[in-house]
């Protein structure tokens, strides 16, 4: 279907001019152009139909489907005398009300009248514009989707892309003339509901859809039901307590100690909050800070609270071993160890893991010798295990250091080890991550070959 240019003066679609293409077979006949018995148009389109008499002496007039004579010379529907024997009817913007039989006839009679049927289609439109709907949990929800079109479109519903069958799930859904009814909504009903309208007529087919995000209002709920009620820290160390909750509208988080609300400050407390979680970091300066800390999440529908006890622990010892066992163009194999208690004497303050920090030499210089923006990777304690730092840049100088970890926090970091990753060319010639081991294996193979030759 070719695009129709717009009229530059009135900014309207041009009137469709239909020239006379059918001549009268007899001198006393009227002719219409177009000569079809029916003409199809969409609403807001334009149309011109010409009626021609056999001679200028015959005066013509147009009648509407209601029998009214069209006499206006301007307006949405009007007539124009283009030639003495021609009278055309002009539709500037067609509406659904214009459908029906339009007739051209002689004013004094004596000639057969000519008529055509105007068939009007309307493209799919949605009357609702809201894209978000909010409903309280437990109530019934109606998602409105009033669809207009001619012929009347067929409507289907989808939830998060999946079809909704009101027949197989009648207790939950009911399709209405202007929407979808959802009974007793729960949080599982949160999501996107799509109203999809289909229309087929004699000249084209069309499909349009409208999506509404439905949010279910509910009071806060903890995301993790299991709660660590006791945490540890040591003096001059830090402790981080976190609580996660979901709610609609999103919860407001607050922290308190001894019924006094805590606020972020540079010396003791730092509070970071996102829509579903809040994190309290405590700089432990003295033993008074070992106490109960309360997290509260609330909205207008309710609130929930959790208390975490912060007790004094022991600072873990510095790793006794921190060295590279091997490396290639994108990986470091790190050997870390620490002195631990015998398993029989192991307690809650025993080392349970390690943290390895690393950054490029260029990043270290750009940060003025600070490790604030260094990357890190945490590992659980496992005797003799390989700690692999991956996804490194080839042929790049790295700084790397480590610390041990227990329930009270991290130890001091080790001295910095500096190592350059291999270039990609060197990696292509050798895939060994442990160069010294590769040399030993090669030497052993050569020795076996020499012995075999004697």
VEXKE-728135 format. One line per 8 residues: for each residue x, y, z of C-alpha. Coordinates in nm, 2 decimals. Layout:
<rs>
X Y Z | ...
</rs>
This chain:
<rs>
0.00 0.00 0.00 | 0.17 0.32 -0.12 | 0.22 0.62 0.12 | -0.01 0.92 0.06 | 0.15 1.26 0.07 | 0.00 1.54 0.28 | -0.14 1.86 0.16 | 0.12 2.13 0.24
-0.13 2.41 0.31 | -0.39 2.24 0.54 | -0.17 1.95 0.66 | -0.44 1.71 0.57 | -0.44 1.39 0.36 | -0.52 1.48 0.00 | -0.86 1.42 -0.12 | -0.88 1.11 -0.33
-0.98 1.24 -0.68 | -1.15 0.98 -0.89 | -1.19 1.08 -1.25 | -1.48 0.97 -1.46 | -1.39 0.64 -1.61 | -1.73 0.49 -1.71 | -1.93 0.66 -1.99 | -2.30 0.63 -2.02
-2.43 0.36 -2.24 | -2.74 0.56 -2.30 | -2.79 0.94 -2.33 | -3.03 0.95 -2.04 | -2.80 0.77 -1.78 | -2.60 0.91 -1.49 | -2.25 0.78 -1.43 | -2.03 0.77 -1.11
-1.66 0.76 -1.08 | -1.54 0.53 -0.94 | -1.81 0.31 -1.09 | -1.78 0.03 -0.82 | -2.09 -0.05 -0.62 | -1.89 -0.01 -0.30 | -1.60 0.20 -0.19 | -1.38 0.11 0.12
-1.21 0.37 0.33 | -1.06 0.39 0.69 | -1.17 0.66 0.93 | -0.99 0.99 0.89 | -0.92 0.91 0.52 | -1.06 1.13 0.24 | -1.27 1.06 -0.07 | -1.41 1.23 -0.38
-1.69 1.07 -0.59 | -1.79 1.23 -0.92 | -2.14 1.22 -1.07 | -2.18 1.30 -1.43 | -2.50 1.38 -1.62 | -2.54 1.33 -2.00 | -2.58 1.71 -2.06 | -2.52 2.04 -1.88
-2.90 2.10 -1.87 | -2.95 1.82 -1.62 | -2.90 1.95 -1.26 | -2.77 1.71 -1.01 | -2.78 1.66 -0.63 | -2.64 1.41 -0.37 | -2.83 1.24 -0.09 | -2.69 1.09 0.23
-2.78 0.74 0.35 | -3.05 0.91 0.57 | -3.20 1.07 0.26 | -3.07 1.42 0.33 | -2.97 1.64 0.04 | -2.61 1.76 0.06 | -2.61 2.13 -0.01 | -2.30 2.26 0.17
-2.02 2.40 -0.04 | -1.76 2.36 0.24 | -1.70 2.15 0.55 | -1.62 1.79 0.62 | -1.88 1.67 0.37 | -1.96 1.91 0.09 | -2.03 1.92 -0.29 | -1.83 2.09 -0.57
-1.96 2.18 -0.92 | -1.64 2.10 -1.13 | -1.81 2.11 -1.47 | -2.16 2.21 -1.58 | -2.26 1.84 -1.61 | -2.05 1.72 -1.31 | -2.12 1.74 -0.94 | -1.88 1.57 -0.69
-1.92 1.49 -0.33 | -1.61 1.55 -0.11 | -1.53 1.37 0.22 | -1.25 1.55 0.40 | -1.23 1.32 0.70 | -1.44 1.00 0.69 | -1.61 0.88 1.01 | -1.79 0.56 1.10
-2.12 0.75 1.07 | -2.06 0.81 0.70 | -2.11 0.44 0.61 | -2.41 0.35 0.39 | -2.56 0.42 0.05 | -2.49 0.76 -0.11 | -2.70 0.86 -0.41 | -2.66 1.10 -0.70
-2.98 1.20 -0.88 | -3.13 1.46 -1.11 | -3.31 1.74 -0.92 | -3.61 1.74 -1.16 | -3.63 1.36 -1.19 | -3.65 1.17 -1.51 | -3.32 1.00 -1.48 | -3.22 0.69 -1.29
-3.03 0.77 -0.98 | -2.69 0.62 -0.92 | -2.56 0.51 -0.58 | -2.27 0.34 -0.41 | -2.21 0.19 -0.07 | -1.94 0.35 0.14 | -1.78 0.09 0.37 | -1.59 0.24 0.66
-1.33 0.06 0.86 | -1.16 0.18 1.18 | -0.81 0.08 1.28 | -0.75 -0.06 1.62 | -0.72 0.20 1.90 | -0.70 0.17 2.28 | -0.89 0.42 2.50 | -0.68 0.35 2.81
-0.33 0.50 2.83 | -0.21 0.39 3.18 | 0.09 0.16 3.17 | 0.11 0.08 3.54 | -0.16 -0.05 3.77 | -0.12 -0.09 4.15 | -0.34 -0.31 4.36 | -0.34 -0.41 4.72
-0.26 -0.78 4.80 | -0.58 -0.99 4.85 | -0.81 -0.76 4.65 | -0.96 -0.81 4.30 | -0.79 -0.63 4.02 | -0.92 -0.51 3.68 | -0.68 -0.43 3.40 | -0.88 -0.21 3.16
-0.84 -0.26 2.79 | -1.12 -0.10 2.59 | -1.06 -0.16 2.22 | -1.21 0.03 1.94 | -1.22 -0.08 1.58 | -1.44 -0.16 1.28 | -1.50 -0.45 1.24 | -1.48 -0.52 1.62
-1.13 -0.66 1.70 | -1.08 -1.00 1.87 | -0.89 -0.97 2.20 | -0.65 -1.22 2.38 | -0.46 -1.17 2.70 | -0.11 -1.27 2.80 | 0.08 -1.27 3.13 | 0.46 -1.22 3.11
0.44 -1.34 2.75 | 0.23 -1.65 2.82 | -0.14 -1.68 2.70 | -0.41 -1.66 2.97 | -0.69 -1.91 2.95 | -0.99 -1.79 3.14 | -1.16 -2.13 3.07 | -0.90 -2.35 3.23
-0.84 -2.10 3.51 | -1.18 -1.96 3.57 | -1.13 -1.91 3.95 | -0.84 -1.67 3.88 | -0.93 -1.49 3.56 | -1.24 -1.36 3.39 | -1.22 -1.18 3.06 | -1.45 -0.87 3.05
-1.58 -0.67 2.75 | -1.34 -0.39 2.85 | -1.06 -0.57 3.04 | -0.94 -0.86 3.25 | -1.05 -0.94 3.61 | -0.80 -1.11 3.84 | -0.94 -1.25 4.16 | -0.76 -1.21 4.50
-0.42 -1.10 4.37 | -0.10 -1.22 4.53 | 0.26 -1.12 4.49 | 0.29 -1.39 4.23 | 0.05 -1.19 4.01 | 0.30 -0.91 3.97 | 0.41 -0.87 3.61 | 0.32 -0.76 3.26
-0.03 -0.81 3.13 | -0.07 -0.77 2.75 | -0.40 -0.70 2.58 | -0.36 -0.81 2.21 | -0.62 -0.71 1.96 | -0.66 -0.87 1.61 | -0.87 -0.73 1.32 | -0.94 -0.88 0.98
-1.14 -0.70 0.71 | -1.18 -0.72 0.33 | -0.87 -0.51 0.25 | -0.62 -0.57 0.53 | -0.55 -0.73 0.87 | -0.40 -0.56 1.18 | -0.27 -0.65 1.52 | -0.20 -0.41 1.81
-0.12 -0.47 2.17 | -0.11 -0.28 2.50 | 0.09 -0.38 2.80 | 0.02 -0.29 3.16 | 0.26 -0.36 3.45 | 0.07 -0.46 3.76 | 0.23 -0.41 4.10 | 0.09 -0.57 4.41
0.10 -0.36 4.72 | 0.22 -0.55 5.02 | 0.39 -0.49 5.35 | 0.77 -0.56 5.38 | 0.89 -0.92 5.38 | 1.24 -1.05 5.44 | 1.41 -1.18 5.13 | 1.62 -1.43 5.33
1.42 -1.60 5.60 | 1.74 -1.73 5.77 | 1.89 -1.46 5.98 | 2.24 -1.45 6.14 | 2.16 -1.32 6.48 | 2.52 -1.30 6.60 | 2.82 -1.14 6.42 | 3.17 -1.06 6.54
3.42 -0.78 6.50 | 3.74 -0.67 6.67 | 3.85 -0.33 6.80 | 3.99 -0.11 6.52 | 3.82 -0.34 6.27 | 3.49 -0.30 6.08 | 3.16 -0.49 6.09 | 2.90 -0.50 5.82
2.53 -0.59 5.90 | 2.29 -0.62 5.62 | 1.91 -0.67 5.59 | 1.72 -0.73 5.27 | 1.34 -0.69 5.23 | 1.09 -0.66 4.95 | 0.77 -0.45 4.96 | 0.54 -0.25 4.73
0.58 0.04 4.76 | 0.95 -0.02 4.83 | 1.04 -0.02 5.20 | 1.21 0.25 5.39 | 1.50 0.12 5.60 | 1.62 0.25 5.93 | 1.89 0.14 6.19 | 1.89 0.19 6.56
2.09 0.10 6.87 | 1.96 0.13 7.22 | 1.64 0.28 7.07 | 1.84 0.56 6.92 | 1.83 0.61 6.54 | 2.16 0.58 6.37 | 2.27 0.81 6.09 | 2.57 0.80 5.86
2.88 0.98 5.97 | 3.25 0.97 5.88 | 3.38 0.83 6.21 | 3.16 0.54 6.32 | 2.86 0.45 6.10 | 2.81 0.43 5.73 | 2.47 0.34 5.59 | 2.41 0.24 5.23
2.06 0.18 5.11 | 1.90 0.05 4.79 | 1.53 -0.03 4.72 | 1.56 -0.39 4.85 | 1.84 -0.38 5.10 | 2.03 -0.16 5.36 | 2.38 -0.21 5.48 | 2.53 -0.08 5.81
2.91 -0.06 5.84 | 3.05 0.00 6.18 | 3.40 0.13 6.25 | 3.46 -0.04 6.59 | 3.66 0.21 6.80 | 3.60 0.06 7.15 | 3.42 -0.22 7.33 | 3.11 -0.01 7.39
3.01 -0.07 7.03 | 2.96 -0.44 7.08 | 2.58 -0.42 7.12 | 2.25 -0.50 6.96 | 2.17 -0.33 6.63 | 1.81 -0.32 6.50 | 1.71 -0.30 6.13 | 1.36 -0.18 6.05
1.18 -0.20 5.71 | 0.85 -0.03 5.67 | 0.59 0.12 5.43 | 0.23 0.24 5.48 | 0.11 -0.12 5.50 | 0.33 -0.24 5.78 | 0.68 -0.29 5.92 | 0.92 -0.57 6.01
1.23 -0.56 6.24 | 1.54 -0.77 6.30 | 1.81 -0.75 6.57 | 2.17 -0.85 6.51 | 2.41 -0.89 6.81 | 2.76 -0.77 6.75 | 3.01 -0.94 6.98 | 3.38 -0.90 7.02
3.60 -1.14 6.83 | 3.97 -1.19 6.75 | 4.16 -1.04 6.46 | 4.28 -1.32 6.23 | 4.65 -1.38 6.19 | 4.84 -1.26 5.89 | 4.90 -1.53 5.62 | 5.23 -1.71 5.68
5.26 -1.79 5.31 | 5.17 -1.57 5.01 | 5.34 -1.64 4.68 | 5.27 -1.71 4.31 | 5.30 -2.08 4.21 | 5.25 -2.01 3.84 | 5.10 -1.77 3.59 | 5.02 -1.73 3.22
4.87 -1.45 3.00 | 4.54 -1.42 3.20 | 4.57 -1.62 3.52 | 4.77 -1.62 3.85 | 4.79 -1.93 4.06 | 4.83 -1.81 4.42 | 4.96 -2.01 4.72 | 4.83 -1.88 5.05
4.85 -2.04 5.39 | 4.81 -1.95 5.76 | 4.88 -2.11 6.09 | 4.56 -2.26 6.23 | 4.46 -2.44 6.55 | 4.43 -2.82 6.55 | 4.09 -2.94 6.44 | 4.03 -3.06 6.79
4.09 -2.70 6.93 | 3.92 -2.51 6.64 | 3.69 -2.24 6.75 | 3.47 -1.97 6.59 | 3.77 -1.73 6.55 | 3.97 -1.98 6.34 | 4.06 -1.87 5.99 | 3.79 -1.97 5.74
3.91 -1.81 5.42 | 4.13 -1.56 5.23 | 4.09 -1.25 5.03 | 4.32 -1.17 4.74 | 4.34 -0.81 4.61 | 4.49 -0.72 4.28 | 4.52 -0.43 4.04 | 4.74 -0.32 3.75
5.05 -0.11 3.81 | 4.88 0.16 3.59 | 4.57 0.16 3.81 | 4.78 0.17 4.13 | 4.96 0.48 4.01 | 4.64 0.64 3.89 | 4.49 0.59 4.24 | 4.79 0.76 4.40
4.92 0.44 4.55 | 4.59 0.34 4.72 | 4.40 0.01 4.70 | 4.05 0.16 4.73 | 3.95 0.06 4.37 | 4.14 -0.27 4.36 | 3.96 -0.59 4.25 | 3.94 -0.87 4.49
3.83 -1.24 4.51 | 3.74 -1.43 4.82 | 3.82 -1.80 4.88 | 3.71 -2.04 5.15 | 3.99 -2.21 5.34 | 4.10 -2.54 5.19 | 4.44 -2.68 5.27 | 4.66 -2.71 4.96
4.40 -2.56 4.72 | 4.49 -2.35 4.42 | 4.36 -1.99 4.44 | 4.32 -1.89 4.07 | 4.29 -1.52 3.98 | 4.15 -1.52 3.62 | 4.05 -1.28 3.34 | 4.37 -1.08 3.37
4.51 -0.87 3.08 | 4.80 -1.02 2.89 | 5.15 -0.87 2.91 | 5.05 -0.64 3.20 | 5.22 -0.57 3.53 | 5.00 -0.65 3.83 | 5.03 -0.58 4.21 | 4.88 -0.85 4.43
4.84 -0.90 4.81 | 4.63 -1.12 5.04 | 4.47 -1.14 5.38 | 4.31 -1.41 5.60 | 3.95 -1.40 5.71 | 3.75 -1.53 6.01 | 3.41 -1.44 6.15 | 3.54 -1.12 6.30
3.68 -0.98 5.97 | 4.01 -0.96 5.78 | 4.37 -0.96 5.89 | 4.62 -0.71 5.78 | 4.73 -0.75 5.42 | 5.06 -0.92 5.32 | 5.34 -0.74 5.15 | 5.27 -0.67 4.78
5.39 -0.91 4.52 | 5.45 -0.78 4.17 | 5.42 -1.00 3.86 | 5.37 -0.94 3.48 | 5.14 -1.17 3.29 | 5.27 -1.35 2.98 | 5.21 -1.21 2.64 | 4.97 -1.40 2.41
5.27 -1.51 2.19 | 5.44 -1.68 2.48 | 5.11 -1.84 2.59 | 5.07 -1.99 2.24 | 5.41 -2.16 2.26 | 5.34 -2.30 2.61 | 5.01 -2.37 2.79 | 5.18 -2.45 3.13
5.06 -2.25 3.42 | 5.35 -2.36 3.64 | 5.68 -2.29 3.46 | 5.91 -2.46 3.71 | 5.70 -2.78 3.71 | 5.71 -2.78 3.33 | 6.09 -2.76 3.33 | 6.11 -3.05 3.58
5.88 -3.27 3.36 | 6.08 -3.18 3.05 | 6.41 -3.27 3.22 | 6.27 -3.60 3.34 | 6.15 -3.70 3.00 | 6.49 -3.61 2.84 | 6.66 -3.83 3.11 | 6.43 -4.12 3.03
6.50 -4.09 2.66 | 6.88 -4.08 2.72 | 6.87 -4.39 2.94 | 6.66 -4.57 2.68 | 6.92 -4.50 2.41 | 7.20 -4.68 2.60
</rs>
